[in-house]
Amino acid sequence: MTKEVLLGAHMSIAGGAHLAIERACSINCTAMQIFVKNNMQWFARPLSTEEIRAFLDHQQRVQLASVFAHANYLINLAATNPQFHTNSLRALAEELIRADHLELPFLVMHPGAHLGAGEEAGLEKIAASIDAIWQALPKVKTKIALETTAGQGSCLGHRFEQIAHVMSNVREPERLCICLDTAHIFAAGYDIASEIAVKKTFREFDRIIPQARDRLAAIHLNDSKAAGGSRVDRHAHIGKGMIGLAAFRFIMNERRFRKIPKVLETPKGKELKEDVVNLRTLRKLIVSSAPSRAKSRDPIAKL
């Protein structure tokens, strides 16, 4: 069962995207998230043919069943400043092209922050911006995965209704999917601190978002340093934060999530020791679906 689970972490692309593959494989990941460029810079030179081939043809690439990207943190499709908004559109377009060249299925993106313009205006601008991006990039296959957010400041995407609004108001909803972050939805006020609560939250997710089960493309597995409903985005190691293990146990064992990549975005050093510990914790939560035949035949075992 553990080999079937798509589980991994966000990996650095320092030295080249192909090296992220080696980092992920060194700790037995089956899934990986990367940035396609420096995440704190607006723009970067295009990827060279050599860089693309080094990534696509890497001999360890086949060990990773799922690889996807995360957009840089500067992008804000709801930006009120015209230049900032123009930069956001250009940056997102360029990152989608880079992700497409690397044959990545989707690019995770925080929807945006309305910066005082109001929720409705912000959501409308995000939808219009996505339409503009897709109109300019008709042949790009990489989708945009809207990420659930913690709701810090004026950030949008912290309510399932906001994600649903964007998806229902773009011209090409089939080119959008969703990335759910456990720390973010907890901080946003969704209760996932017990098995009953996390099941209720996912039922709400399914009810509010159109075709939610088909559109959930990835899950960020992060515990939270911040309290539930605090709307503060602070990631913690698995089982070391305010969420507890119930939500992670449910996600790791729920059949519907088996083919959905689950990645860590927890703090770590260059040696990846923290990732190793977190991945081990998550794998230990997996319950075998097939009980031992010997035990089932033993009449004493029933006592």
C-alpha positions in Angstrom: 0.0 0.0 0.0 2.8 2.5 0.9 4.3 2.2 -2.6 1.0 3.0 -4.2 0.7 6.3 -2.3 1.8 9.4 -4.2 3.8 11.1 -1.5 6.7 13.5 -1.4 7.7 17.1 -0.8 8.6 20.4 -2.4 12.1 20.2 -3.7 14.7 22.9 -4.5 15.7 23.5 -8.1 19.1 24.9 -7.1 21.6 24.0 -9.7 18.9 23.0 -12.2 15.4 21.5 -12.2 16.9 18.0 -12.9 18.6 18.1 -9.5 15.3 18.3 -7.8 14.5 14.9 -9.2 17.7 13.5 -7.5 16.8 15.2 -4.2 13.3 13.7 -4.2 14.5 10.2 -5.1 17.2 10.3 -2.4 14.4 10.2 0.2 12.1 7.8 -1.7 9.5 10.3 -2.8 6.9 9.2 -5.4 5.6 12.7 -5.9 7.3 16.1 -6.0 6.5 19.8 -6.3 9.0 22.4 -7.7 9.2 26.0 -8.6 10.0 26.5 -12.3 12.2 29.5 -11.5 13.3 31.6 -8.6 10.1 32.0 -6.6 10.9 35.5 -5.4 11.7 37.1 -8.8 9.2 38.2 -11.4 10.9 36.9 -14.5 13.7 34.7 -15.7 15.4 33.8 -19.0 13.6 31.0 -20.9 14.7 27.4 -20.2 17.3 26.2 -22.6 16.8 23.0 -24.7 19.6 21.4 -22.6 17.8 22.2 -19.3 14.5 20.9 -20.5 16.1 17.6 -21.8 18.1 17.2 -18.6 14.9 17.2 -16.7 12.7 15.1 -19.1 15.4 12.5 -19.8 16.8 12.2 -16.3 17.1 8.4 -15.6 15.4 8.8 -12.2 12.4 10.7 -13.5 10.4 7.5 -13.9 10.6 6.9 -10.1 8.4 10.0 -9.6 4.8 9.1 -10.5 3.7 12.8 -10.1 5.7 16.0 -10.6 4.0 19.4 -10.6 4.9 23.1 -10.1 4.1 26.0 -7.8 4.0 29.6 -9.1 6.1 32.3 -7.6 4.7 34.2 -4.6 4.7 37.7 -6.2 1.9 36.9 -8.6 -1.4 38.5 -7.7 -4.2 38.3 -10.3 -6.4 40.6 -8.2 -3.7 43.3 -7.9 -5.1 46.9 -8.0 -1.8 48.5 -9.1 -1.8 48.4 -12.9 1.9 47.7 -13.2 1.8 45.0 -10.6 -1.1 43.4 -12.3 0.7 43.5 -15.7 3.7 41.9 -14.1 1.5 39.2 -12.6 0.0 38.3 -15.9 3.3 38.2 -17.7 5.0 36.2 -14.9 2.2 33.6 -14.7 2.2 33.2 -18.5 5.9 32.7 -18.5 5.8 30.1 -15.7 3.0 28.2 -17.4 5.2 28.0 -20.5 8.1 26.8 -18.5 5.9 24.2 -16.8 4.6 23.1 -20.1 8.1 22.7 -21.5 8.8 20.4 -18.5 5.6 18.5 -19.3 4.1 19.3 -15.8 0.3 18.8 -15.6 -0.5 21.8 -13.5 1.0 24.9 -11.8 -0.3 25.6 -8.3 -1.2 29.3 -7.7 -2.6 31.4 -4.8 -5.6 33.1 -6.4 -4.7 36.6 -5.3 -5.4 39.4 -2.8 -8.0 42.1 -3.4 -6.0 44.7 -1.4 -9.0 46.6 -0.3 -11.0 46.5 -3.5 -13.4 44.0 -2.0 -14.0 40.3 -2.3 -16.4 40.4 -5.3 -14.2 42.8 -7.3 -11.2 40.7 -6.5 -12.8 37.4 -7.6 -14.0 39.0 -10.8 -10.5 40.3 -11.6 -9.0 36.9 -10.9 -11.4 35.2 -13.3 -10.9 37.8 -16.0 -7.1 37.5 -15.6 -7.2 33.8 -16.0 -9.3 34.2 -19.1 -6.7 36.6 -20.5 -3.9 34.2 -19.7 -5.6 31.3 -21.5 -6.5 33.4 -24.5 -2.8 34.3 -24.9 -1.7 30.6 -24.3 -4.2 28.5 -26.3 -1.8 25.6 -26.8 -0.3 25.3 -23.3 -1.4 22.0 -21.7 -0.4 22.8 -18.2 -3.4 23.7 -16.0 -3.7 26.2 -13.2 -4.4 24.7 -9.8 -6.0 27.2 -7.5 -4.7 26.7 -4.0 -6.9 27.1 -0.9 -5.4 29.8 1.3 -5.3 30.7 4.9 -7.0 34.1 4.3 -4.2 36.3 5.6 -5.0 40.0 5.0 -7.1 40.4 1.9 -6.0 37.1 0.3 -8.8 35.3 -1.5 -9.3 31.5 -1.8 -9.8 30.8 1.9 -13.4 29.8 1.5 -14.5 27.0 -0.8 -17.2 29.4 -2.2 -14.4 31.7 -3.5 -12.7 28.9 -5.3 -16.0 27.8 -6.8 -16.8 31.4 -7.9 -13.6 31.6 -9.9 -14.1 28.2 -11.5 -17.7 29.0 -12.4 -16.9 32.3 -14.0 -13.9 31.6 -16.3 -14.4 30.7 -19.9 -12.4 27.5 -19.8 -13.0 25.9 -16.4 -11.6 22.6 -17.8 -8.1 24.2 -17.7 -8.4 24.8 -13.9 -8.0 22.4 -11.0 -7.5 22.6 -7.2 -4.7 22.2 -4.7 -5.9 21.8 -1.1 -3.6 22.8 1.7 -4.3 21.3 5.1 -2.6 24.1 7.1 -4.4 26.7 5.0 -7.9 25.4 5.3 -7.4 24.8 9.1 -6.2 28.4 9.6 -9.1 29.6 7.4 -11.6 28.1 9.9 -12.4 24.6 8.5 -12.3 22.1 11.3 -10.1 19.1 10.5 -8.9 18.3 14.0 -10.8 15.0 14.2 -11.9 12.2 11.8 -15.5 13.3 12.0 -14.6 16.9 11.4 -12.3 16.3 8.5 -14.9 14.1 6.8 -17.5 16.9 7.3 -15.1 19.4 5.7 -14.5 17.3 2.7 -18.2 16.8 2.3 -18.5 20.6 2.3 -15.7 20.8 -0.3 -17.6 18.3 -2.5 -20.9 20.1 -2.1 -19.7 23.7 -2.8 -17.1 23.2 -5.6 -18.5 22.0 -9.0 -17.0 18.6 -9.9 -14.8 18.8 -6.8 -13.8 15.2 -6.9 -12.5 15.4 -10.4 -10.9 18.8 -9.9 -8.8 18.1 -6.8 -5.4 17.6 -8.3 -3.0 17.8 -5.3 -2.9 18.1 -1.5 -0.3 20.0 0.5 0.2 18.1 3.7 1.2 20.7 6.3 0.5 20.9 10.0 -0.2 24.4 11.3 1.7 26.5 13.9 -1.3 28.8 14.0 -4.7 28.1 15.6 -7.7 27.0 13.7 -9.6 30.1 12.3 -6.6 32.4 12.9 -6.1 33.1 9.2 -2.4 33.0 9.8 -0.2 30.9 7.4 2.5 29.2 9.4 3.4 25.6 8.5 4.5 23.0 11.1 5.9 19.5 10.9 3.3 16.7 10.7 1.9 16.0 14.2 3.8 18.9 15.7 1.3 21.6 15.1 -2.3 22.5 16.0 -4.0 20.1 13.6 -3.0 16.8 15.1 -2.8 13.5 13.2 -6.4 12.7 12.6 -6.7 14.7 9.3 -3.5 13.2 8.0 -4.5 9.7 8.9 -7.8 10.2 7.1 -6.1 11.6 3.9 -3.4 8.9 3.9 -6.1 6.1 4.0 -9.0 7.5 2.1 -9.3 5.6 -1.2 -10.4 8.7 -3.2 -7.0 10.3 -2.5 -4.8 7.4 -3.4 -4.0 8.7 -6.9 -3.8 12.3 -5.8 -0.2 13.5 -5.1 0.4 14.6 -1.6 3.4 16.8 -0.8 5.0 18.4 2.2 5.8 22.1 2.3 7.2 22.0 5.8 10.5 23.7 7.0 13.7 21.8 6.2 17.4 22.1 5.7 19.6 21.0 2.8 20.0 17.5 4.2 16.2 16.9 3.9 16.2 15.2 7.3 13.0 16.9 8.3 11.3 15.6 5.2 12.4 12.1 6.0 10.9 12.3 9.5 7.6 13.8 8.2 7.3 11.2 5.4 7.9 8.4 7.9 5.2 9.8 10.1 2.8 10.0 7.3 3.6 6.5 6.0 3.1 5.1 9.6 -0.5 6.4 9.5 -1.4 4.1 6.6 -3.5 1.2 7.7 -3.2 -2.0 5.8 -6.4 -2.7 3.9 -5.8 -6.5 3.8 -5.7 -8.2 7.3 -3.4 -11.2 7.7 -5.0 -14.4 6.4 -3.4 -16.3 9.2 -5.1 -14.1 11.8 -8.5 -14.3 10.1 -8.4 -18.1 10.2 -7.3 -18.4 13.8 -10.4 -18.9 16.0 -8.4 -17.7 19.0 -7.8 -14.3 17.3 -11.6 -13.7 17.4 -11.6 -13.8 21.2 
